[in-house]
Amino acid sequence: MSAEIASNRRAFHNYQILEKIEAGIALQGTEVKSIRAGFANLNNAFARVENNEVYLYDADIQPYERASHTQHEPKRRRKLLLHKTEIAKLFSASATEGQTLVALRLYWKNSRVKVEIGVGRGKSTIDKRHDLKEKAVKRETDRAMSAFNRRHG
């Protein structure tokens, strides 16, 4: 059971995702409250390996309105919780030329917030056009199949 909180749809358009890894995320109490209220945004969010730790940058979690005197920074750097082998794998992937670590989605898993990190390689405009063309062709074939099934079903 995993309920999606936020997704980065732009990442699938701009990057070819080679591998996905699930990570925990270290949050403050007001951030969790704000996420429960639906104020999380992953557009332009990415991860970086620093000192054998992985951090998430540009994940926008808006401040919680009903918080007391303590409040969190909306776009602060957040630590991701991973095993050492996963960190080593991400470090070697991000060190490769042309690959980056992109936040794909934020979701609930057993009452904990998880983030899915993808190892992505940037797409060229030709690849993007090719993907759009494939998506349009698939949409048309699905429409034709459903119309056929309605008539003959």
PyRosetta script that sets phi, psi and omega in degrees:
from pyrosetta import init, pose_from_sequence

init()
pose = pose_from_sequence("MSAEIASNRRAFHNYQILEKIEAGIALQGTEVKSIRAGFANLNNAFARVENNEVYLYDADIQPYERASHTQHEPKRRRKLLLHKTEIAKLFSASATEGQTLVALRLYWKNSRVKVEIGVGRGKSTIDKRHDLKEKAVKRETDRAMSAFNRRHG")
pose.set_psi(1, 111.3)
pose.set_omega(1, 177.8)
pose.set_phi(2, -138.2)
pose.set_psi(2, 118.2)
pose.set_omega(2, 179.0)
pose.set_phi(3, -97.0)
pose.set_psi(3, 126.4)
pose.set_omega(3, -177.3)
pose.set_phi(4, -76.2)
pose.set_psi(4, 135.0)
pose.set_omega(4, 179.6)
pose.set_phi(5, -95.9)
pose.set_psi(5, -53.1)
pose.set_omega(5, -178.6)
pose.set_phi(6, -150.4)
pose.set_psi(6, 151.2)
pose.set_omega(6, 176.5)
pose.set_phi(7, -134.7)
pose.set_psi(7, 157.1)
pose.set_omega(7, -179.0)
pose.set_phi(8, -109.5)
pose.set_psi(8, 84.0)
pose.set_omega(8, -176.8)
pose.set_phi(9, -68.0)
pose.set_psi(9, -28.4)
pose.set_omega(9, 179.8)
pose.set_phi(10, -64.3)
pose.set_psi(10, -29.9)
pose.set_omega(10, -179.2)
pose.set_phi(11, -62.9)
pose.set_psi(11, -39.8)
pose.set_omega(11, 179.7)
pose.set_phi(12, -70.4)
pose.set_psi(12, -24.7)
pose.set_omega(12, 177.8)
pose.set_phi(13, -80.4)
pose.set_psi(13, -39.5)
pose.set_omega(13, -174.5)
pose.set_phi(14, -91.0)
pose.set_psi(14, -19.0)
pose.set_omega(14, -175.4)
pose.set_phi(15, -129.1)
pose.set_psi(15, 147.6)
pose.set_omega(15, 169.3)
pose.set_phi(16, -91.2)
pose.set_psi(16, 115.3)
pose.set_omega(16, -175.1)
pose.set_phi(17, -83.7)
pose.set_psi(17, 119.1)
pose.set_omega(17, -177.0)
pose.set_phi(18, -92.2)
pose.set_psi(18, -34.2)
pose.set_omega(18, -175.8)
pose.set_phi(19, -154.4)
pose.set_psi(19, 147.9)
pose.set_omega(19, 178.8)
pose.set_phi(20, -122.7)
pose.set_psi(20, 140.5)
pose.set_omega(20, 178.7)
pose.set_phi(21, -135.0)
pose.set_psi(21, 135.5)
pose.set_omega(21, 177.0)
pose.set_phi(22, -90.3)
pose.set_psi(22, 135.9)
pose.set_omega(22, -179.4)
pose.set_phi(23, -136.9)
pose.set_psi(23, 148.5)
pose.set_omega(23, 170.4)
pose.set_phi(24, -80.1)
pose.set_psi(24, 165.3)
pose.set_omega(24, -178.9)
pose.set_phi(25, -136.6)
pose.set_psi(25, 133.0)
pose.set_omega(25, -179.8)
pose.set_phi(26, -83.6)
pose.set_psi(26, 115.3)
pose.set_omega(26, -176.3)
pose.set_phi(27, -123.0)
pose.set_psi(27, 157.7)
pose.set_omega(27, 172.0)
pose.set_phi(28, -89.5)
pose.set_psi(28, 166.3)
pose.set_omega(28, -177.9)
pose.set_phi(29, -61.1)
pose.set_psi(29, -41.5)
pose.set_omega(29, -179.5)
pose.set_phi(30, -67.9)
pose.set_psi(30, -29.2)
pose.set_omega(30, 177.8)
pose.set_phi(31, -68.4)
pose.set_psi(31, -40.0)
pose.set_omega(31, 178.5)
pose.set_phi(32, -64.8)
pose.set_psi(32, -42.9)
pose.set_omega(32, 177.4)
pose.set_phi(33, -60.8)
pose.set_psi(33, -41.5)
pose.set_omega(33, 179.9)
pose.set_phi(34, -67.1)
pose.set_psi(34, -38.4)
pose.set_omega(34, 177.3)
pose.set_phi(35, -64.5)
pose.set_psi(35, -42.8)
pose.set_omega(35, 177.9)
pose.set_phi(36, -61.0)
pose.set_psi(36, -32.2)
pose.set_omega(36, 178.5)
pose.set_phi(37, -79.0)
pose.set_psi(37, -10.1)
pose.set_omega(37, 176.0)
pose.set_phi(38, 93.5)
pose.set_psi(38, 24.4)
pose.set_omega(38, -177.3)
pose.set_phi(39, -106.0)
pose.set_psi(39, 48.1)
pose.set_omega(39, 178.6)
pose.set_phi(40, -118.1)
pose.set_psi(40, 143.0)
pose.set_omega(40, -178.6)
pose.set_phi(41, -141.6)
pose.set_psi(41, 128.8)
pose.set_omega(41, -178.0)
pose.set_phi(42, -107.9)
pose.set_psi(42, 7.0)
pose.set_omega(42, 179.3)
pose.set_phi(43, -61.1)
pose.set_psi(43, 133.1)
pose.set_omega(43, -179.5)
pose.set_phi(44, 67.8)
pose.set_psi(44, 13.0)
pose.set_omega(44, 179.4)
pose.set_phi(45, -80.4)
pose.set_psi(45, 139.4)
pose.set_omega(45, 179.4)
pose.set_phi(46, -145.0)
pose.set_psi(46, 165.4)
pose.set_omega(46, 179.6)
pose.set_phi(47, -117.1)
pose.set_psi(47, 156.5)
pose.set_omega(47, 179.6)
pose.set_phi(48, -145.0)
pose.set_psi(48, 141.1)
pose.set_omega(48, 178.0)
pose.set_phi(49, -94.1)
pose.set_psi(49, 123.7)
pose.set_omega(49, 179.5)
pose.set_phi(50, -137.6)
pose.set_psi(50, 125.6)
pose.set_omega(50, 177.4)
pose.set_phi(51, 53.1)
pose.set_psi(51, 45.9)
pose.set_omega(51, 180.0)
pose.set_phi(52, 59.6)
pose.set_psi(52, 28.9)
pose.set_omega(52, 173.2)
pose.set_phi(53, -135.3)
pose.set_psi(53, 150.8)
pose.set_omega(53, -178.5)
pose.set_phi(54, -109.2)
pose.set_psi(54, 132.6)
pose.set_omega(54, -179.9)
pose.set_phi(55, -122.5)
pose.set_psi(55, 146.1)
pose.set_omega(55, 177.6)
pose.set_phi(56, -102.3)
pose.set_psi(56, 128.0)
pose.set_omega(56, -179.4)
pose.set_phi(57, -113.3)
pose.set_psi(57, 152.1)
pose.set_omega(57, 173.7)
pose.set_phi(58, 61.9)
pose.set_psi(58, 18.1)
pose.set_omega(58, 171.0)
pose.set_phi(59, -80.1)
pose.set_psi(59, 119.4)
pose.set_omega(59, -172.9)
pose.set_phi(60, -95.3)
pose.set_psi(60, 109.2)
pose.set_omega(60, 174.3)
pose.set_phi(61, -117.3)
pose.set_psi(61, 108.9)
pose.set_omega(61, -175.2)
pose.set_phi(62, -65.4)
pose.set_psi(62, 150.8)
pose.set_omega(62, 179.0)
pose.set_phi(63, -61.5)
pose.set_psi(63, 146.3)
pose.set_omega(63, 179.0)
pose.set_phi(64, -80.2)
pose.set_psi(64, 125.9)
pose.set_omega(64, -172.4)
pose.set_phi(65, -64.5)
pose.set_psi(65, -39.2)
pose.set_omega(65, -172.8)
pose.set_phi(66, -92.5)
pose.set_psi(66, 15.5)
pose.set_omega(66, -179.6)
pose.set_phi(67, -71.1)
pose.set_psi(67, 156.3)
pose.set_omega(67, 178.1)
pose.set_phi(68, -78.2)
pose.set_psi(68, -143.9)
pose.set_omega(68, -174.7)
pose.set_phi(69, -69.5)
pose.set_psi(69, -23.0)
pose.set_omega(69, 179.8)
pose.set_phi(70, -91.4)
pose.set_psi(70, 134.7)
pose.set_omega(70, -178.1)
pose.set_phi(71, -140.8)
pose.set_psi(71, 152.7)
pose.set_omega(71, -178.8)
pose.set_phi(72, -99.6)
pose.set_psi(72, 159.4)
pose.set_omega(72, 176.6)
pose.set_phi(73, -78.9)
pose.set_psi(73, 129.7)
pose.set_omega(73, -174.4)
pose.set_phi(74, -61.4)
pose.set_psi(74, -40.7)
pose.set_omega(74, -176.7)
pose.set_phi(75, -114.9)
pose.set_psi(75, 38.8)
pose.set_omega(75, -178.3)
pose.set_phi(76, -73.4)
pose.set_psi(76, 163.5)
pose.set_omega(76, 177.5)
pose.set_phi(77, -76.7)
pose.set_psi(77, 127.6)
pose.set_omega(77, -177.9)
pose.set_phi(78, -117.3)
pose.set_psi(78, 136.1)
pose.set_omega(78, -178.1)
pose.set_phi(79, -79.1)
pose.set_psi(79, 135.9)
pose.set_omega(79, 175.3)
pose.set_phi(80, -99.0)
pose.set_psi(80, 141.9)
pose.set_omega(80, -175.3)
pose.set_phi(81, -101.7)
pose.set_psi(81, 110.5)
pose.set_omega(81, -177.1)
pose.set_phi(82, -137.8)
pose.set_psi(82, 162.3)
pose.set_omega(82, 173.2)
pose.set_phi(83, -77.3)
pose.set_psi(83, 159.3)
pose.set_omega(83, -178.0)
pose.set_phi(84, -60.6)
pose.set_psi(84, -38.6)
pose.set_omega(84, -180.0)
pose.set_phi(85, -65.9)
pose.set_psi(85, -38.2)
pose.set_omega(85, 177.8)
pose.set_phi(86, -67.7)
pose.set_psi(86, -38.1)
pose.set_omega(86, 178.5)
pose.set_phi(87, -64.9)
pose.set_psi(87, -42.1)
pose.set_omega(87, 178.5)
pose.set_phi(88, -63.2)
pose.set_psi(88, -40.3)
pose.set_omega(88, 178.7)
pose.set_phi(89, -64.1)
pose.set_psi(89, -43.2)
pose.set_omega(89, 178.6)
pose.set_phi(90, -67.3)
pose.set_psi(90, -37.2)
pose.set_omega(90, 178.4)
pose.set_phi(91, -62.7)
pose.set_psi(91, -45.7)
pose.set_omega(91, 179.7)
pose.set_phi(92, -67.0)
pose.set_psi(92, -34.6)
pose.set_omega(92, 179.1)
pose.set_phi(93, -69.7)
pose.set_psi(93, -40.2)
pose.set_omega(93, -178.6)
pose.set_phi(94, -75.4)
pose.set_psi(94, -23.0)
pose.set_omega(94, 177.9)
pose.set_phi(95, -74.9)
pose.set_psi(95, -20.5)
pose.set_omega(95, 177.7)
pose.set_phi(96, -68.5)
pose.set_psi(96, 137.3)
pose.set_omega(96, -178.1)
pose.set_phi(97, -62.3)
pose.set_psi(97, 129.9)
pose.set_omega(97, 175.0)
pose.set_phi(98, 87.3)
pose.set_psi(98, 3.0)
pose.set_omega(98, 178.8)
pose.set_phi(99, -114.2)
pose.set_psi(99, 146.2)
pose.set_omega(99, -178.6)
pose.set_phi(100, -140.4)
pose.set_psi(100, 163.7)
pose.set_omega(100, 178.3)
pose.set_phi(101, -103.4)
pose.set_psi(101, 117.4)
pose.set_omega(101, -174.2)
pose.set_phi(102, -117.4)
pose.set_psi(102, 136.4)
pose.set_omega(102, 173.9)
pose.set_phi(103, -77.2)
pose.set_psi(103, 122.5)
pose.set_omega(103, -176.3)
pose.set_phi(104, -95.9)
pose.set_psi(104, -47.2)
pose.set_omega(104, 180.0)
pose.set_phi(105, -155.8)
pose.set_psi(105, 158.2)
pose.set_omega(105, 178.4)
pose.set_phi(106, -120.6)
pose.set_psi(106, 130.3)
pose.set_omega(106, -175.1)
pose.set_phi(107, -151.7)
pose.set_psi(107, 164.2)
pose.set_omega(107, 177.0)
pose.set_phi(108, -91.0)
pose.set_psi(108, 137.7)
pose.set_omega(108, 173.5)
pose.set_phi(109, -142.8)
pose.set_psi(109, 110.7)
pose.set_omega(109, -177.6)
pose.set_phi(110, 52.8)
pose.set_psi(110, 51.5)
pose.set_omega(110, 178.5)
pose.set_phi(111, 60.4)
pose.set_psi(111, 22.4)
pose.set_omega(111, 174.2)
pose.set_phi(112, -123.6)
pose.set_psi(112, 148.4)
pose.set_omega(112, 178.6)
pose.set_phi(113, -86.6)
pose.set_psi(113, 128.1)
pose.set_omega(113, 177.5)
pose.set_phi(114, -121.0)
pose.set_psi(114, 153.7)
pose.set_omega(114, 176.2)
pose.set_phi(115, -125.4)
pose.set_psi(115, 137.9)
pose.set_omega(115, 177.9)
pose.set_phi(116, -100.0)
pose.set_psi(116, 119.6)
pose.set_omega(116, -178.8)
pose.set_phi(117, -102.5)
pose.set_psi(117, 133.5)
pose.set_omega(117, 177.7)
pose.set_phi(118, -115.5)
pose.set_psi(118, 139.3)
pose.set_omega(118, 172.1)
pose.set_phi(119, -86.8)
pose.set_psi(119, 114.8)
pose.set_omega(119, -173.6)
pose.set_phi(120, -120.3)
pose.set_psi(120, 148.3)
pose.set_omega(120, 173.1)
pose.set_phi(121, -116.2)
pose.set_psi(121, 131.8)
pose.set_omega(121, -176.5)
pose.set_phi(122, -60.7)
pose.set_psi(122, 138.8)
pose.set_omega(122, 177.9)
pose.set_phi(123, -90.3)
pose.set_psi(123, 148.5)
pose.set_omega(123, 172.3)
pose.set_phi(124, -85.4)
pose.set_psi(124, 168.7)
pose.set_omega(124, -179.5)
pose.set_phi(125, -64.6)
pose.set_psi(125, -30.2)
pose.set_omega(125, 178.2)
pose.set_phi(126, -65.8)
pose.set_psi(126, -43.0)
pose.set_omega(126, 177.9)
pose.set_phi(127, -63.2)
pose.set_psi(127, -39.9)
pose.set_omega(127, 179.6)
pose.set_phi(128, -63.7)
pose.set_psi(128, -42.5)
pose.set_omega(128, 178.4)
pose.set_phi(129, -64.8)
pose.set_psi(129, -39.3)
pose.set_omega(129, 179.3)
pose.set_phi(130, -63.2)
pose.set_psi(130, -41.5)
pose.set_omega(130, 178.2)
pose.set_phi(131, -65.0)
pose.set_psi(131, -40.6)
pose.set_omega(131, 177.6)
pose.set_phi(132, -63.5)
pose.set_psi(132, -39.4)
pose.set_omega(132, 178.8)
pose.set_phi(133, -65.6)
pose.set_psi(133, -43.0)
pose.set_omega(133, 177.8)
pose.set_phi(134, -61.7)
pose.set_psi(134, -40.6)
pose.set_omega(134, -179.9)
pose.set_phi(135, -65.0)
pose.set_psi(135, -40.4)
pose.set_omega(135, 179.0)
pose.set_phi(136, -66.3)
pose.set_psi(136, -41.5)
pose.set_omega(136, 178.9)
pose.set_phi(137, -64.0)
pose.set_psi(137, -42.8)
pose.set_omega(137, 178.9)
pose.set_phi(138, -63.0)
pose.set_psi(138, -41.3)
pose.set_omega(138, 178.9)
pose.set_phi(139, -61.8)
pose.set_psi(139, -44.4)
pose.set_omega(139, 179.9)
pose.set_phi(140, -64.7)
pose.set_psi(140, -41.8)
pose.set_omega(140, 179.2)
pose.set_phi(141, -66.8)
pose.set_psi(141, -37.6)
pose.set_omega(141, 177.3)
pose.set_phi(142, -64.5)
pose.set_psi(142, -40.4)
pose.set_omega(142, 176.9)
pose.set_phi(143, -63.6)
pose.set_psi(143, -43.3)
pose.set_omega(143, 179.9)
pose.set_phi(144, -64.6)
pose.set_psi(144, -41.0)
pose.set_omega(144, 179.1)
pose.set_phi(145, -65.5)
pose.set_psi(145, -42.4)
pose.set_omega(145, -179.9)
pose.set_phi(146, -67.7)
pose.set_psi(146, -37.4)
pose.set_omega(146, 177.2)
pose.set_phi(147, -65.2)
pose.set_psi(147, -40.6)
pose.set_omega(147, 177.9)
pose.set_phi(148, -63.9)
pose.set_psi(148, -43.8)
pose.set_omega(148, -179.2)
pose.set_phi(149, -67.2)
pose.set_psi(149, -32.2)
pose.set_omega(149, 176.7)
pose.set_phi(150, -67.6)
pose.set_psi(150, -39.2)
pose.set_omega(150, -179.2)
pose.set_phi(151, -73.6)
pose.set_psi(151, -38.5)
pose.set_omega(151, -172.3)
pose.set_phi(152, -111.3)
pose.set_psi(152, 12.1)
pose.set_omega(152, -174.1)
pose.set_phi(153, -100.2)
pose.dump_pdb("model.pdb")
